[in-house]
Amino acid sequence: MQALFFKQNRPLAGMKCARSAIDLAAFKTAFNLQALTLTAALLITPIAFAQKPGEPAPTGQGAISVSEWLSRMHEAAMKKRSYIGTLVQSSGGAHNAISSARIWHACDGQNQVERVEALTGAPRSSIRKDDKLVTFVPEAKLVRMETREGIAASGNFTDLLKPGDNSIAEFYLAKSLGTERIAGHEADVVQLQPRDALRYGYRLWTERKTALVLKIQTLDSAGAVLEQAAFSELQLDAPVKMNKLKAMMKPQEGWRVEHSDVIKTTASAEGWQLKASVPGFKGVSCHKRGASTQAAQDDTLQWVFSDGLATVSLFVQPFDKSRHTQEGIAATGATNSLFRRLNEHFLTVVGEVPPQTLRQFAAALERKK
């Protein structure tokens, strides 16, 4: 559920088949700190359900409404709070992988600072403050510093989660499944069932008093778990020192520093368009990576779409026969990826959606005439 998780995909330097054009954050065994940073940002977002006048009535035992979900999420995102927790992420299938991270999140009412430290895989840590993201790679004594614009800067997509500006209720049904205990907290369990075959279902555990999301699963059409993320331990309103986290963003002496900025743009300005829309999905951001201290500007364009829960990223870059050697579809966990040549360009479509959704996006993308 990338609009709740918001595991932000990003281009890689090299390209080899399915693990080339894109950092497939949702299912790489190597831990992706940026993915977990954005996962945590919304995994603790409160949600609630209530019936809205004029909305189709929910049906079935335990059915509830989703019409006011986005409104409540947006309001909750504005009520920033500090916390410390351990987040565990796992995916099923042939590429089964488990990753975990320790998260420190500090808020002072306006500003937010968050540190994520990998507990599995190669040592990694990242710190995000507003639109600044710093990632530390100890074995290489490397620090990557990025500046992001638009939705990618905040990671919580509160601009997307606005009341009256989403069609989640049109494409999902919600059902209450009772209560369970997660990370030491009593939680209500809700299942979201898609109304069509273009998206997956979800199961969420929300803390009973605050409605904070403690655990979330992505489900296939048969109800099997494709992927899940959950706090194994979570301390809300923890005494996290913002100044201490900000001070940790400074690179250590002797470490190499790479700078890279994400530049906001539009698909139209870059010469691309969709000749047909994919039901329920709206464009929410478009950007390209600016020049870094080590290389010229990356020509990769990322165009992000969301239905409010799931997201799909379209990555377009100039075709390179030495790197873009294969086409087709790859899948691991809940994330599917499509690779296709488009004349002088190469397209990679990535999302936590079924393969047919990616095919619709790929078929619709074209150069502007």
C-alpha positions, -999 to +999 in steps of 0.1 A: +000+000+000+023+027-012+002+056-005+001+046+031+036+033+032+050+055+005+080+034-002+095+058-027+111+041-058+142+058-072+164+052-103+197+034-099+230+042-116+232+009-135+206-013-152+205-051-155+172-067-162+146-066-134+169-050-108+183-024-131+164+008-139+147+011-106+155+006-069+127-019-063+124-008-026+095-030-018+112-063-024+150-059-025+168-080+001+192-052+007+175-029+031+162+004+016+162+030+042+143+056+022+115+031+018+112+025+056+115+063+063+085+069+042+067+038+054+070+049+090+058+084+081+023+071+073+022+038+092+014+058+123-012+080+106-047+077+123-076+066+101-113+063+108-144+054+089-179+070+089-209+070+066-212+100+043-245+112+028-250+101-008-223+074-006-233+038-016-242+019+015-216-007+027-228-043+024-220-075+042-213-084+078-189-060+094-189-036+064-180+000+071-176+032+050-143+046+036-156+080+024-141+101+052-109+081+054-087+106+035-101+135+054-092+119+088-058+109+075-050+144+064-061+159+097-041+133+116-010+140+095-012+176+106-012+165+143+025+156+142+038+135+171+072+121+182+078+083+185+105+056+187+099+022+172+112-009+155+096-015+121+097-050+105+090-055+068+086-088+050+075-100+016+064-135+005+069-156-026+102-169-041+120-137-031+109-139+006+128-113+026+126-098+060+141-064+070+139-044+101+149-009+112+150+013+143+132+047+139+134+079+158+109+105+148+108+140+164+083+168+159+080+203+174+046+211+159+059+224+126+091+207+117+099+170+116+132+151+117+134+114+114+163+089+117+161+054+104+188+028+111+189-006+094+190-036+118+195-061+090+217-063+060+246-039+053+249-011+079+229+019+067+212+049+083+193+079+070+180+112+084+153+132+068+144+168+077+116+184+057+129+182+021+165+172+030+175+135+030+209+123+042+220+087+038+251+072+054+269+042+039+296+033+065+315+006+046+322+031+018+325+061+041+300+077+018+272+103+025+245+109+000+227+142+004+194+149-015+169+177-018+134+168-029+106+189-041+068+184-040+054+151-026+087+133-026+100+159-001+076+152+027+070+115+022+035+117+037+015+128+007-007+150+028-013+171-004-029+140-019-049+130+012-074+158+010-111+155+017-133+153-014-103+148-037-101+110-039-121+081-051-111+054-027-147+046-018-154+041-055-127+014-058-125-002-023-149-018+002-140-018+039-149-044+065-142-046+103-125-078+114-125-073+152-095-065+174-060-078+180-030-068+200+000-054+181+033-041+195+017-039+230-013-019+218-049-029+213-058-025+177-089-026+155-085-046+123-100-034+090-098-051+056-100-031+024-113-051-006-108-038-042-139-035-063-119-044-095-088-063-106-066-033-110-055-031-074-047-053-044-065-055-011-052-045+023-056-054+060-048-027+086-044-028+124-051+006+140-045+015+177-079+017+194-075+051+211-055+070+185-063+051+153-026+049+145-018+023+119+004-003+137+005-030+110-005-033+074-007-062+049-010-063+011-033-091-001-038-107-035-071-116-051-073-148-030-066-130+002-030-143+006-004-120+021+020-106-004+038-082+019+035-067+053+050-040+075+045-037+113+059-021+144+072-048+167+077-021+193+064+015+194+067+042+220+043+071+212+051+107+222+086+096+230+112+122+243+131+124+210+155+154+208+151+172+175+184+191+178+203+159+184+189+143+153+196+174+132+232+175+144+237+139+132+230+150+096+265+166+094+290+143+075+319+130+095+354+142+086+370+121+059+338+108+044+330+114+007+298+134+001+276+131-030+249+157-037+218+150-058+186+170-061+152+158-073+137+185-096+100+190-099+087+190-135+056+178-155+052+150-180+039+174-205+070+196-202+091+166-208+071+156-239+050+127-225+013+120-220-012+092-213-035+087-243-060+069-219-063+071-181-062+041-158-094+039-137-089+055-103-053+066-107-043+102-108-010+118-114+005+131-081+041+140-089+066+142-117+103+148-113+138+141-126+171+139-108+195+168-111+232+169-115+253+155-087+288+162-076+300+130-094+281+130-127+260+149-151+222+153-148+204+120-148+179+119-177+155+096-159+120+109-155+097+096-127+059+101-131+039+089-100+002+080-100-020+070-071-055+059-063-051+071-028-038+037-015-017+021-043+009+039-063+025+033-097+057+049-108+066+053-145+104+057-151+114+068-186+150+072-197+170+072-230+175+037-244+209+022-239+214-012-256+243-021-232+220-018-201+184-023-214+188-059-225+155-075-215+118-067-216+089-083-197+074-084-162+091-092-128+074-098-095+085-101-059+062-097-029+035-071-037+057-052-061+054-058-099+077-043-125+073-040-163+102-033-187+096-022-222+114-003-250+096+027-265+115+035-296+145+056-284+134+054-248+132+026-222+102+024-198+100+008-164+067+007-146+068-002-109+039-005-084+022-025-057-005-034-081-014-064-103+005-069-136-025-059-157-024-024-142+012-019-152+003-031-188-025-005-190-001+023-180+026+011-205+001+009-233-012+044-226+021+062-224+031+080-256+052+110-268+033+142-273+026+150-310 
